[in-house]
């Protein structure tokens, strides 16, 4: 089973009104910056453009001001694999009129990358490869990433080009490439757990993984651009770096936390190559506080308001 198959289960504790209350207490700036960028984009949307809005990776719309977005749009389409979270977002709206404006679209906005990769992984004789050593294993893993098709841009019958005056990519971009890469490492762990921490020593695998990330990012940026009507605006919210910390209150202290890069260094250039950036913001948010059993976690985020 791939990581995205477990998405609904993993999202239960991480989204919705209860999660918003937690964030208001521990990372209010995350909700404030996210909402401010969406509202800024709405004000930049030209009057003659489509009044329909789309949220990619919507989930339960924890970071998206859905009430304000609904009031400013003829229709709001929520697109995600996690149907139950999107239903939760709609059900939490108190206005029946606003709920009727929300359309839910269950689908894989990567264009089926995880499924394609799963087929390639299943074709490998991992036990035989493990008997040949680490290089054979990671060369095979690299080959799967190299051969994995990435639709550019992903196609959807329900999302027509030029349909939307506002498109929001809501903290979904890094999931589009990290879940498939984790599927590769899961395959290795099942047959050769001792090799799992060796991937950084294998250049071909590292290069293949980085190229895979860049292909996914470009395809997603092209999707945003394709879906916009003339005069439309996109908002891209993306984690760019994770971090873990052990003592509550030290999450902003670099000496007390360990950083985990998530996007390639070329990421800002890729955005700039596809769009004009009209507004940019950086901030951090916490997802977990540290306990005796495990460290706290958080993310550094970049938010862009974009025009083609």
LOKE-96729 format. One record per residue (C-alpha): chain; y, z, x; residue in one letter. Coordinates in pm, whole numbers, plus 50000, padded with zeros to 5 digits. Last residue first. Example, Ala and Ser with C-alpha at 12.3 -4.5 7.8 and 13.67 -1.06 7.14 Angstrom:
BEGIN
   cadena      yy      zz      xx   residuo
        A   49894   50714   51367         s
        A   49550   50780   51230         a
% end
This chain:
BEGIN
   cadena      yy      zz      xx   residuo
        A   53402   48476   50138         x
        A   53581   48801   50046         x
        A   53456   49141   50153         x
        A   53523   49511   50091         x
        A   53325   49690   50360         x
        A   53168   50035   50383         x
        A   53011   50172   50699         x
        A   52785   50474   50692         x
        A   52666   50736   50941         x
        A   52360   50908   50806         x
        A   52219   51256   50762         x
        A   51915   51469   50813         x
        A   51843   51839   50849         x
        A   51557   51952   51067         x
        A   51213   52058   50944         x
        A   50998   52364   50878         x
        A   51250   52646   50915         x
        A   51496   52446   50704         x
        A   51774   52202   50789         x
        A   51984   52051   50509         x
        A   51882   51715   50372         x
        A   52059   51390   50274         x
        A   52390   51448   50451         x
        A   52671   51195   50456         x
        A   52892   51040   50720         x
        A   53202   50818   50707         x
        A   53340   50480   50805         x
        A   53574   50259   50603         x
        A   53664   49889   50602         x
        A   53895   49686   50378         x
        A   53975   49314   50350         x
        A   53689   49189   50568         x
        A   53680   48810   50551         x
        A   53318   48712   50517         x
        A   53015   48543   50674         x
        A   53083   48555   51049         x
        A   53255   48893   51014         x
        A   52944   49048   50860         x
        A   52726   48911   51140         x
        A   52980   49034   51397         x
        A   52970   49385   51252         x
        A   52585   49382   51272         x
        A   52557   49257   51633         x
        A   52476   49605   51759         x
        A   52159   49588   51554         x
        A   52128   49828   51259         x
        A   51948   50163   51234         x
        A   52026   50361   51551         x
        A   51885   50718   51544         x
        A   52119   50991   51670         x
        A   52002   51338   51773         x
        A   52214   51637   51681         x
        A   52353   51955   51831         x
        A   52565   51807   52112         x
        A   52719   51552   51873         x
        A   52864   51828   51654         x
        A   52926   51694   51303         x
        A   52592   51823   51170         x
        A   52653   52162   51333         x
        A   52721   52347   51007         x
        A   52354   52397   50928         x
        A   52156   52425   51251         x
        A   51875   52185   51340         x
        A   52026   51838   51332         x
        A   51894   51489   51264         x
        A   52092   51165   51275         x
        A   52081   50818   51121         x
        A   52293   50520   51217         x
        A   52429   50216   51034         x
        A   52381   50314   50671         x
        A   52523   50037   50458         x
        A   52773   49990   50176         x
        A   52872   49626   50127         x
        A   53124   49552   49853         x
        A   53171   49190   49749         x
        A   53470   49020   49587         x
        A   53503   48717   49358         x
        A   53777   48458   49355         x
        A   53526   48175   49321         x
        A   53212   48332   49175         x
        A   52998   48543   49405         x
        A   52618   48515   49403         x
        A   52600   48289   49709         x
        A   52811   48517   49928         x
        A   52602   48825   49850         x
        A   52280   48629   49909         x
        A   52412   48494   50241         x
        A   52479   48852   50350         x
        A   52125   48946   50251         x
        A   51973   48652   50440         x
        A   52180   48737   50748         x
        A   52067   49100   50741         x
        A   51700   49007   50698         x
        A   51711   48756   50984         x
        A   51888   49012   51206         x
        A   51628   49279   51136         x
        A   51343   49035   51209         x
        A   51510   48937   51539         x
        A   51522   49305   51634         x
        A   51156   49359   51544         x
        A   51047   49051   51738         x
        A   51247   49155   52045         x
        A   51099   49505   52039         x
        A   50746   49367   51995         x
        A   50790   49123   52283         x
        A   50935   49395   52503         x
        A   50654   49647   52466         x
        A   50749   49991   52598         x
        A   50941   50084   52282         x
        A   50622   50045   52078         x
        A   50442   50323   52265         x
        A   50492   50604   52017         x
        A   50223   50476   51780         x
        A   49963   50401   52042         x
        A   49765   50725   52003         x
        A   49738   50658   51630         x
        A   49518   50353   51698         x
        A   49354   50225   51378         x
        A   49562   50378   51099         x
        A   49870   50420   51318         x
        A   49884   50051   51394         x
        A   49888   49951   51027         x
        A   50151   50220   50957         x
        A   50363   50072   51239         x
        A   50363   49733   51067         x
        A   50443   49890   50728         x
        A   50729   50078   50899         x
        A   50870   49739   50999         x
        A   50847   49627   50635         x
        A   51030   49943   50516         x
        A   51298   49918   50786         x
        A   51403   49560   50706         x
        A   51512   49575   50342         x
        A   51567   49950   50362         x
        A   51855   49894   50605         x
        A   52036   49678   50348         x
        A   51997   49902   50043         x
        A   52294   50137   50066         x
        A   52457   49981   49756         x
        A   52517   49608   49793         x
        A   52791   49557   49533         x
        A   52870   49214   49387         x
        A   53192   49162   49191         x
        A   53310   48845   49017         x
        A   52953   48743   48946         x
        A   52768   48432   48836         x
        A   52838   48208   49135         x
        A   52473   48139   49212         x
        A   52234   48247   48934         x
        A   52060   48581   48935         x
        A   51779   48589   48677         x
        A   51574   48306   48833         x
        A   51595   48481   49170         x
        A   51603   48329   49518         x
        A   51640   48511   49848         x
        A   51904   48351   50074         x
        A   51754   48280   50315         x
        A   51394   48360   50226         x
        A   51244   48555   50519         x
        A   50901   48421   50619         x
        A   50693   48650   50842         x
        A   50576   48455   51148         x
        A   50779   48650   51406         x
        A   50704   48985   51240         x
        A   50330   48913   51233         x
        A   50339   48787   51592         x
        A   50510   49106   51707         x
        A   50233   49317   51553         x
        A   49975   49100   51728         x
        A   50156   49140   52060         x
        A   50177   49513   51988         x
        A   49801   49547   51946         x
        A   49708   49321   52239         x
        A   49948   49509   52467         x
        A   49815   49848   52360         x
        A   49453   49787   52452         x
        A   49169   49542   52396         x
        A   48971   49788   52181         x
        A   49277   49824   51962         x
        A   49277   49448   51899         x
        A   48918   49457   51776         x
        A   49002   49744   51540         x
        A   49315   49565   51423         x
        A   49142   49243   51325         x
        A   49463   49083   51194         x
        A   49469   48886   50869         x
        A   49574   49191   50668         x
        A   49895   49215   50871         x
        A   49990   48859   50778         x
        A   49929   48926   50407         x
        A   50129   49249   50426         x
        A   50418   49061   50587         x
        A   50442   48822   50295         x
        A   50430   49110   50048         x
        A   50698   49302   50237         x
        A   50925   48995   50251         x
        A   50905   48923   49879         x
        A   51249   48770   49824         x
        A   51444   49057   49980         x
        A   51596   49142   49639         x
        A   51256   49251   49509         x
        A   51290   49264   49133         x
        A   51357   49472   48824         x
        A   51672   49356   48649         x
        A   51844   49599   48417         x
        A   52139   49493   48204         x
        A   52417   49742   48132         x
        A   52676   49646   47870         x
        A   52480   49814   47589         x
        A   52499   50145   47777         x
        A   52878   50113   47784         x
        A   52898   50078   47405         x
        A   52661   50374   47360         x
        A   52895   50591   47567         x
        A   52737   50899   47725         x
        A   52603   50713   48029         x
        A   52310   50911   48172         x
        A   52065   50673   48001         x
        A   52192   50378   48205         x
        A   52145   50553   48538         x
        A   51804   50686   48435         x
        A   51694   50338   48333         x
        A   51797   50221   48681         x
        A   51590   50501   48835         x
        A   51287   50407   48622         x
        A   51312   50038   48718         x
        A   51286   50094   49094         x
        A   51255   49741   49234         x
        A   51631   49705   49206         x
        A   51902   49502   49032         x
        A   52160   49659   48799         x
        A   52362   49400   48609         x
        A   52698   49509   48469         x
        A   52845   49301   48186         x
        A   53194   49225   48058         x
        A   53330   49434   48341         x
        A   53617   49682   48397         x
        A   53487   49948   48157         x
        A   53138   49916   48299         x
        A   53261   49957   48656         x
        A   53457   50267   48560         x
        A   53149   50422   48398         x
        A   52917   50308   48681         x
        A   53114   50465   48964         x
        A   52848   50374   49227         x
        A   52709   50628   49473         x
        A   52429   50773   49256         x
        A   52375   50442   49078         x
        A   52024   50550   48970         x
        A   51867   50277   49183         x
        A   52127   50003   49228         x
        A   51977   49822   49525         x
        A   52200   49526   49439         x
        A   52477   49611   49192         x
        A   52613   49313   48998         x
        A   52939   49274   48807         x
        A   53037   49023   48538         x
        A   53407   48951   48483         x
        A   53377   48607   48642         x
        A   53694   48491   48817         x
        A   54028   48406   48655         x
        A   54173   48757   48696         x
        A   54101   48767   49073         x
        A   53892   49056   49196         x
        A   54107   49260   49436         x
        A   54150   49550   49189         x
        A   53774   49561   49139         x
        A   53726   49566   49516         x
        A   53950   49871   49551         x
        A   53750   50044   49276         x
        A   53424   49975   49461         x
        A   53575   50096   49789         x
        A   53706   50416   49629         x
        A   53369   50492   49467         x
        A   53184   50478   49799         x
        A   53454   50674   49984         x
        A   53461   50955   49726         x
        A   53082   50981   49685         x
        A   53029   51012   50059         x
        A   53334   51237   50104         x
        A   53172   51493   49871         x
        A   52892   51553   50122         x
        A   52750   51906   50066         x
        A   52874   52025   49726         x
        A   52953   51693   49560         x
        A   52636   51560   49723         x
        A   52421   51820   49544         x
        A   52593   51742   49212         x
        A   52535   51371   49266         x
        A   52167   51441   49333         x
        A   52136   51611   48996         x
        A   52312   51317   48830         x
        A   52081   51054   48979         x
        A   51910   50989   49310         x
        A   51716   51138   49601         x
        A   51445   51350   49440         x
        A   51295   51070   49229         x
        A   51361   50800   49488         x
        A   51042   50861   49687         x
        A   50822   50806   49381         x
        A   51005   50492   49273         x
        A   50985   50343   49623         x
        A   50614   50397   49680         x
        A   50530   50026   49651         x
        A   50826   49960   49884         x
        A   50637   50135   50165         x
        A   50342   49900   50140         x
        A   50000   50000   50000         x
% end
